[in-house]
Amino acid sequence: MASSTMRLAALLLLASSSTTAQTTTTVPYKSCAVPSFDWATYSTSTTARMYGMRGTYSSGYIYAAGFVKSTIDASTPEGVATKGKFALTGPYSRADPSGSDSVTITEDLISYTTAQGAKENAGGTWGQYEVGVVKINAVTGKPEDLFVWEGHGLDETTGVAAKDGTLAVSGHFTGELTATLSDGTTKTILNSNIDEGGFANNTDQFHPNTKDASGDSGVDDGFVIKASAETGVADWIVHYPKSDKDAQIIDVDIDANGNVIGAGYSCMLDSVTDVKICEGVVALFAGADGELLWEKKLPQLGAVLRISYDESSAAVYATGTTTFSGMTNKGDANSANPLCAHDTCSVVLQISMVDASVGWERTLQGSPRWGVFGQNGGITVDVDGPFIYAAVDDTGETNSTTIAGSPYAVCMSDESTAALTQFEYEISTSKLVTAEDCPEGTTYYGRDTPQASQPPKPFADVQCGNSKSGLACVMKLHKFTGLPMWAHDTPEVSGIVAVPGGVSIGGWYSSRGGIPTFGTVQMPGYLREQGLDGKSGGVYNVKIDSEGVGEYAISSGGGTKDRLNDMVGDDEGNLYNIGYHQNLKMTWGADLATVMVEDDGESALNSDNPTSAVETQICVSKLMADTTATQPSCFTSCSGSTDDAVIAADQCYIDGKCYGTGDFTTSFGKSCFVCDPTASQTEWSEGPTIGAAGGDCVINGACVPAGQLYYYQRRAWNSPKVMSECRVCDPEASVSDWSVADGYTYNATTPIPPADCVKDAEVIDTPVPAPTEGVSKVVEEKDSSGMSTGAIVGIVLGVFVVGGAISYGFMMYSKGSNNKEFEQPYNTREPDDKSSIASGV
């Protein structure tokens, strides 16, 4: 049970000066009015790390689940005796952006040796992680508790659900996992591939689909825990499914009777071919004791990814993939699916809660290359009608793909006249059609009969596959029949929530995978202060109406590891983002800019990137319901869309935010650009420091202060900067390129520091002593809320030489003397899992 401390002043509500309006629009994603963020809550300790991966809402609380660990290495006696301290702080609000009135809860965590488990790029090992869930008041953002289930080996949380005081958690584990039960006893489950008292293979503990991009994740089993949503004390823990290769319950939900539904996959190694054979699985566990009530094995699927229970149709809806890895050439055996006419398919299906039968199944070309850190889409039941919304990744990869799948039941004329045949969805879309619903003179033929068929005209206009719009497909389907209503290409999706009037989706993006565009609205790339243009990113929240038209697209970010891994909604239409980041400053939409400190400011700043947090911190934020949407304060009028807006004469509207004349922002690496309404009201204008002596360069779109040296930094976060000795911003010599300091020659054949500079008259490989001088720059920022931050940004200009080999696996794109350094070729259709755990964005 977490302990709590509270800062003194009372939380105040910030009144908006803008008027409430509707989010409808005449131009996709350009609504005149958008909702605002209310609060954000963060973990704030440097001796603990938590990745927020999944979330759920119930009875006024948000439950954000992920994996949490002490960052203290227990390889030494001192480390064994030291516990990590997890801290969760909030809310940070528009009235209190620095969290001076916030509440902090803390929890001690067991420390494990870093010798156990696969290595992290950041240091430490994945074998140190535990199963964790944080509980937050949904109204106020106040943190309430942290629930932890512990065990040796890799433990990862991938599913969470809450309902009527019950909490369900699922995932996978490689060693052992222990739960304290409500009767005061404990129960430990042991991976089926190790002996009691033994440990998992330290070199073979990986996330699903991230070991070598082949779908191999070592040897792990699945688990499901049912616990009290009030206390976190477990009622039971179930070891399911078991395997000799790979198994996991990826997602969970809770039915109307309090039983727990789990979905995922189980893989076994074929003893003859030595090939991993995987199948999807959906199972129902009794709420009272975890007894397996039924299981549905789905050999036509390689994995079931996301599920959503619907009481009104007595069904669970699911998304999945026909191949475990999402690829046909990576060693996992293909699942034969007669409804998939392609090498791989994404799948959406309905499973009966009564008898576990498959009611209908829809397929699209292209199979999600999913993973724990991937953006795996989702599925949600419509709140307005008999429909579901689903999001699947990597669809229509070769060309546009229509939604195919199982046939439809028909009511056929007794005279066998095709013109008198009616498909089930033509008779009713508000219920499951049966024989009693057929018109007189017709006979009912179910979906499993030879007479059942596809409509005479395929749904040619319901398709995805426009890669320019994104690699994911969001679709609306009739829940009783699976009839496609519309489909919409979007960037990758991490969370999907049905809301009044449509559906909301959310996700994250990075410059490595491409900055997304919704319609004609491009998301901005958030770049931390002192960051590189190749390391920008952000998260997005998007609303699509019930007809498939985009209403608005909101961006948020801080520039370092911005992640939105799930999104959940409450009964009022408010949305909650669950993810993680590594920022001290975070901007949420247009109105909430928060500033946090770690360890109450008592610990040292990030020694290499002082504008970034030291640790990866879970973050949860609240986006208010559409009914609270307001027009931006700089609009004097707006009708139809933001294209028609009239902006106040002394203000700008850029990337969805308002700025006054002369204002600038450090959020996007553009601190040397200003709002100049006389030049443009919708784009940044060059400020007076650009090109001036002692001013700024603009290199690859980012502002660089005079005197700052070029540096190289691997995408692995927390990797040190390797400073160049000679390439420097000199605005008077070149505004847009790195200049070469006197006494040096730039060596274009080895462009990565420290091998990029050669002292004149010296041999190329001769090492050079490292100077230690540095300077700092004071930055005063005004954002759209009018808040100024007098943040002193230390820009380290010290130069040093790093011995040993320099990795060329990832290279920053930069210009210097007309020479460019390119990243390793990146395939946007490969999963971006490794950037999410290793990149600096």
PAMIBA-951317 format. One record per residue (C-alpha): x, y, z. Coordinates in steps of 0.001 Angstrom, whole numbers, plus 500000, padded with zeros to 6 digits. Each point is the difference from the previous one (the first is absolute). Layout:
<recs>
XYZ;...
</recs>
This chain:
<recs>
500000500000500000;501458503325498975;500563502804502494;498897503547499205;501175503557500497;498148503178498997;501208503485499195;498273502824501796;497944502256497782;496592499009498692;499415499002496380;498350502767498005;498005499667496815;500965502126497040;497093501631498213;500243500215496231;499414503330498311;498966498289496769;496450499071499090;498715496446499858;499348498718496472;499434496822498005;502840497897498597;498343499468496605;501923501253496972;499624500564496270;503683499114499404;501314496721501444;501872500382503304;499587503797500052;497181500554502464;499686503564501257;499719498696503563;502050497357501801;499972498690503563;502802500844502443;502128497942502346;499017500254503648;502932498410501846;502989497696499772;501552497706502616;503572498670499848;502345497701501838;502912502074501300;502680497766501560;503466499258498629;500328496688501881;497013498432498236;498842499697496418;496519499284498664;498710499556496489;496290500826499768;498596497509497493;496247499469500508;497135501631501828;496411499631501121;497329502126501681;497523498972502685;497953501732502697;501851503304499885;503553498645499786;502592499464497311;502123496867500248;503190500283497950;501936496762499661;503512499274498874;503313498667501203;501813501598502891;503392499415501583;502593501279502416;502936501405498035;502417499015502768;502313497147499094;499896497261502639;503219498405498779;501794501309503088;499181499626503735;499219503706500109;497638499650497057;498248497004501545;499290502029503123;498708503026498066;496484500313498697;498938502159497116;497320502548500790;497204500502497523;498268503381500206;496839501159498216;499183503716500045;496966501956498852;498057501750498872;501833502490497822;497265502276498703;499496503244498105;499564501758503340;503029498234501479;502317498981497131;502998499362502270;498050497785502394;500674502146503051;496661498873501477;500354496395498897;499863496752501952;502812497438499913;499648496338500907;503022497732500389;500652496269500016;503184498049500739;501043497528497306;502196496931500251;503358500414498271;501290497228497740;503383499308498493;500657501254496489;501527496618499214;496513498563499514;498233500426496682;500701501527496609;501866503300500098;498272503332499525;501578502581497768;499577502384502901;501883497793502455;498572497431502371;497943497066498823;496438499172499108;500169497200502576;499658502604502774;496440501017499126;496867499241502018;496301500163499150;498679503418501048;496731501968499976;499577503606501166;496621501276501186;499066503654499356;496891502025500803;498477500703496592;498385503273501040;502938501659501742;503066498147498702;501030499250503573;502082496793500259;498492497437502351;502094496824500002;502454497667498304;499311496264499828;503002497746499355;500320496252499402;503579498784500228;502145497194498706;503436499088498693;500392500215496249;498280502095497351;496440500938501071;498009502194497632;496496501423500186;498165500209496692;496323499929500981;497846501657502672;496265500362500614;497873501250502892;496300499751500791;497853500245503136;502912499806502416;501830497259498111;503401500417498370;501381497524497438;503622500046498840;501767497829497435;503296499537498223;502880497577499827;502917498899502197;503197498020499606;500863498978503560;497631500192502933;497177502306501034;498459500345503480;496697501451501178;498885500607503574;496433498727500249;497020501402501885;500161497159502550;503500501068501016;501836497224498184;502226500355496938;499994498085496779;502983499739497670;499753498803496425;503103498576498344;500838500123496311;499316496545498556;503465499830498471;502096500312503163;500312497816503083;498763501124503409;502632502172501609;501623500653496625;500229503161497949;499142500842496457;502792499994497437;501611503397500520;500868500358496322;496555499093498718;497538502454501563;498586502363497426;496828501864499146;497707498285497498;501123500759496450;503075502003501016;502790497461500394;501072500071496381;496893501244498151;499111496377499307;497209499479502458;502298498240502476;499815501114503619;501768497212501831;497975497684502210;497111501512501931;496523499154501315;496857502036500460;498272501106503185;496748501554501168;499445501661503403;496630500993501468;500254502469502880;498091502589501967;499936503324498151;499934501683503411;503013498367501656;501817498077497276;499874496830502085;499578497008497692;497096497589500089;501875497591497759;502849499634497519;499818497595497065;502884498554497999;498610499969496449;500825499190497302;503068497810500450;502383499167497176;503436498673499184;500794503077497933;497785503056500312;496643500915501569;498243503090501251;496629501434500950;500310503298498161;496673501514501000;497214499523502559;496450501169500630;497296499289502592;496494498756499158;496683500883501625;500371497151502516;503456501014501168;501770497278498035;503290500852498333;500514499661496250;503577499561498826;501394499987496455;503423499458498494;501975497137498513;501773496745500727;502983498749498011;501564496555500038;503183498744498365;499347497262497462;502211497064501014;500519498925496400;500447503249498077;501309502124502893;497589502724498864;498029502128502465;496276499436499438;497704502607501509;496251500297500389;497735502653501391;498039499296503148;497047501541501851;499053498640503428;497464500673502758;501021499721503663;497510499786502874;499982503170502064;499771498056503238;503118497839499707;501569500315496536;498710496636498789;500194499669496229;496354500052498887;500765499722496303;502773500629497536;499833500667496309;503096499036498056;500270501783496688;502485498167497772;499135502367497148;501687502782501981;503574500432501155;498883502255502861;496984501843501356;501083503561500782;497152502038501501;496515499198501321;496866501874501099;497030498429501780;496441501033499140;497163498953502292;497187500946497595;501147497543497342;501380497430502478;503249500004498065;503640500941500156;501520501791497014;503645499505499110;502771501025497635;502782497656498968;502526498913497433;500309496890497855;503732499739500760;501638500459503382;502841502193498778;497900501732497360;502410498851497296;500162496907497832;503762499566499953;500957500111503667;499798496390501090;496621499819501723;497630497685498185;497112501666498163;496555499324501358;497772498716497222;497039502352499806;497535499210497214;498522503487500283;503315501684499246;500731500210496285;503501501424500579;503316498918501501;499118501839503201;496832501580501344;498757502173502802;496857498568501560;496980501379501869;497562497463501416;497067499406502338;500000497149502540;496869498938501857;500193500147503783;497410497214500139;501741497202498121;503322501544498848;498999499646496346;501248502472497400;497042502078498827;501742501821497152;503530500741498849;501329502832497818;503434500055498348;502224502593498320;503264499521498150;503054500661502148;500763498630503430;500950502091503047;503677499770500875;499168500516503612;501989499989503201;499894501114503611;501374503397498976;498197500092496667;496813501893499215;497551497151499870;496694501713499278;496912498983501955;496267499409499954;497084501762501710;496211499746500061;498063503009498683;498110502009502625;497396501281497513;498848496926498087;500497496327499100;503532500413498700;503622499458500918;503115501932499074;503280498179499416;503535501104499197;502569497634498494;503532500680498826;501925499229496790;496983499624497720;499865500289496223;503757499791499709;500119499026496338;496928501912498832;496561501015501176;498161497213501807;496297499517500515;498514498426503099;499199496357499249;499298496965502185;497136497724500992;496704499936498050;496716501523501123;496820498151500895;497155500460497522;496244499762499814;499462498391496612;496800499800497977;498462496554499965;499869500430496233;503817500446499966;499661503395498364;503233501859500602;498217503334499818;497969499049503078;503025499010502071;500666502235502971;503210500106501969;499717500006503773;501168503606500322;497225501096497589;497399498591502372;501340501502503231;503135501689501276;498786500235503595;500069496288500854;501268496608498959;497666498853497243;498518496498500371;497493497892498025;497111501732501773;501036503296498422;499824498828496400;497126501398497913;497145497710499127;500782497807497036;503739499877500727;502224497510501794;502843500843502346;503461498663499155;502670500540502625;503581501115499466;501237496401500101;497754498780497180;500878499767496285;497333502598499228;501672502672502132;502001502382497852;501704503323499583;497966502895498580;499855500037496173;501940503297500007;503122499983502159;500497502938502335;502518501519497633;499788503398501625;500704498582503471;503715499453499800;503392500968501364;503443500059498476;500922503609499304;503460500005501591;500260503782499576;497245500331502609;501516497440502342;500717496345500598;496999499289502220;496342499493499180;497168501253502193;496642498479499101;496388499997501110;498151496673499877;496473498902500836;500460497977503167;497369497315499297;501155499198496459;503455501539499528;498619502053497106;502586502670499065;498638503535500266;503183501930499197;503774499685500243;502559502746500502;503788499981499461;501850501542502944;503473500055501518;500723497238502509;497486499762502848;500685499105503637;496587500695501513;496418500206498788;496917501107501946;496396500315498859;498633503415500970;496666501730499360;499820500807496314;502900497825498872;503324498585501083;503246501385501397;503403498555499199;503427500720501435;503597499037499422;503571501207499857;502396500905497218;503666500709499445;502158501444497274;501494496555499572;496696498553498836;498682503215498468;497999502959501295;496318499219499280;497441502054498150;496249499850500555;498300501316496900;502080503114499380;500885500489503678;503584498963500692;500943499312503589;502969502066501239;503234498317501057;500681500761503665;503690500471500617;501544500411503417;502281502947500677;503527499066498897;498423497196497959;500740498874496474;497664500406497074;500235496241499398;498493499313503407;496636501728499889;496643498414500666;496771500323501925;496623498468500772;496622500665498439;496285499915500864;497569499924497082;496204499967499753;498227498346497041;496238500424499757;497494497201499549;500105500441496209;503771499618499825;500894503699499667;502870501329502100;498950502789502384;503233501081501682;503617498965500557;501822501114503161;503722499619500593;501951499803503267;503601499355500903;503241500890501699;502606498675497595;501426497002501863;498335496583499812;496476501382499577;497735496954500101;496256499471500025;499441496245500321;496314499901500856;496966502221500361;496860499405502073;496767501902500518;497506500600502792;496214500259500004;500064503761499340;502136499793496865;503278501076501617;503113498263498683;503141498894501824;503363499435498343;502301497350501485;503657499941499036;503459501075501075;502563502683499277;503360501374501071;499278503721500133;500214502646502675;497664502181497957;496981498553498211;497439501807497859;496489498511499806;497949501448497167;499682503778499837;499417500880503637;501927497779502430;503784500381500280;501386498211503053;503407500184501650;501072497180502335;503035499207502096;501266496596501082;500585499023503634;498523503339501160;502969501732498379;502489498302502321;501721497858497374;502404501166497316;498722500878496550;500638497779497021;503746500524499635;499969499714496235;496616501508499170;499024502357502850;496725500901498313;498908496333500083;498958497896502962;502491497503501382;497520497124499963;497163498696497879;496796501113501727;496455498733499571;497550502739498993;496216500169500058;498120503021498642;496337500959499786;498455501459496832;496624501535500730;496847498864498195;498953501545496694;497134501764501766;502601502296501580;501687500852496693;500872503667499471;501290502110497160;503603501202500352;500242503301501837;501695501688497019;497008499379497701;497671502937499647;497678497826497904;499947496509498525;497310498203498041;500361496714498217;503704499355500575;503225501635501127;500619500834496352;497206502565500353;501156501400503341;500742503666500497;503043500374502234;500482503057502191;502296502498498268;502736499819502638;500054496208500351;500976496805498191;498421496552499846;502732497414499380;499761496216500407;496706500323501844;501212502565502549;499685503760500435;503001502318500363;500274503747500468;502247502295497980;503619499219500854;499206496762501809;502072496916499314;500186496456501278;502766497527500746;497666497023499466;501009499370496389;503641501089499953;498946503368498580;500829502404502814;501559502422497491;496719500295498061;497228502326501105;496360500764499412;499981502932497590;496403500604498836;501178502498497382;501953497210498278;497759496988500689;497297499112502480;500233496254499419;503744499343499729;503076500875502033;501997502974498801;503736500470500289;500989501831503175;502631502754500252;502681497671501400;500182497800496883;503257500728498193;501002502724502425;503370500101501729;499673497946503153;496503498993498903;498712496782498491;500461497623497095;497101497992498618;501370496566499140;497622497347498689;497105502109501243;501198500312503599;501350503104501695;503616499662501103;501613502768502097;503298501487498912;502936498032501342;498155496720500439;501924497021498665;498529497245497921;499638496722501878;499139496403499262;497774497958502283;498815496445499491;496259499470499997;500341497960503167;498608502369502605;502400501111502717;502844499475497528;502717502643500429;500540502810497577;503184499722497968;500981503566499236;501696501126496835;503245501916500480;499610502307497056;496482500191498576;498260502924501600;497110502409499450;501419503288498734;497037502070498745;502226502537498297;501784497311497974;496967497832499210;496451500149501265;498950496565498742;503162497863500239;502515499015502619;503149502062499627;503499498631500507;502074501686502695;503341501543499124;502906497588500249;497898496955499022;498995498134496866;496735498126499787;500526496338499109;496975499080497891;501054496358499666;499490499433503739;497230502469500884;499106498669503447;501760501674502955;502674499772501209;501406498913496619;498428502881498078;502641502629500772;503719500109499245;502310502602501381;501849501679497189;503360498316499294;499039496957502089;499311496407499040;496303499151499836;500006497358502715;502035501980502516;497921500465503207;499648503534501325;499676501155503648;496500501162500932;499407503615501070;497540500504502854;498626503481499487;496233500480499803;497373502732499854;496340500290500901;497030501772498512;496974501465501750;496721499234498251;496773501803500859;496972498409498371;496417501116499619;497581497330498956;496367500212498980;498828500112503588;502150503060500662;502195498117502467;503676500955499980;502728497608501039;503279501583500940;501807496767499417;503748500192499890;501007497579497332;503598498890500390;501364499400496545;503156498042500512;502608500895497443;502773497973501539;501768497753497544;501237496545500818;501378496921498286;498451496583500495;502354497079499551;499049496712498417;497864499188497003;497163502270498931;496769498272498994;498738500918496541;496702498138500428;498093503266500393;501308503342498762;498586503450500392;499019501851496871;501989503241499972;501548502419497574;503628501019500181;502038501466497168;497315498666497655;500554496451501243;497053498053501422;499828497105502413;497082497664499536;498273497634502333;500102496323499326;497193499266497517;496752499785501939;497032498003498828;496854501657501292;498187496703499673;502295498345502518;498846500340503618;501402503046501754;500357497991503224;503713500552500369;499752503752499613;497451500034502791;502427498450502456;503212501294498522;499425503283498258;500434503463501333;496555501141498888;
</recs>
